[in-house]
Amino acid sequence: MIGISFFLFLIYYYIINHPRLNRWWHWLFFLLLTGLINLFTGFGYIYSKLNEGVIPACFTHSQVETAQDGSIYGVNGTEILFNSNCWQFGIANSIVAIGCFIVFSFAFKWWSRNCKYSPI
């Protein structure tokens, strides 16, 4: 997540580094691109691990216990991991990646020749 955010930061500020891209909406495009790439990367990684059986059985559908209040839990009392939890991880990954991109932008943009004043 940090690597993808830093890579897209480098692309915007130092590789492309064109005067036409020195606008806040171009910076916003790269910010959203960072979020989308990290959303699908985070989801895909956890989803593949869930389907491969790498995640222990106490977190998956394989061994289920029902509590008296109707809640469904894994064998060790932990919550069960569903596909929606994979999306939640992807969203959390995306939010943190957007934060990293913002931090990289405000910390290291000053050495860019053309985009040093973007997003301001």
HELIX and SHEET records of a PDB file:
HELIX    1   1 ILE A    2  LEU A   10  1                                   9    
HELIX    2   2 ILE A   11  ILE A   16  3                                   6    
HELIX    3   3 PRO A   19  LEU A   21  5                                   3    
HELIX    4   4 TRP A   24  GLU A   52  1                                  29    
HELIX    5   5 ALA A   57  PHE A   59  5                                   3    
HELIX    6   6 ASN A   83  PHE A  108  1                                  26    
HELIX    7   7 LYS A  109  TRP A  111  5                                   3    
SHEET    1   A 2 VAL A  64  THR A  66  0                                        
SHEET    2   A 2 ILE A  72  GLY A  74 -1                                        
END                                                                             
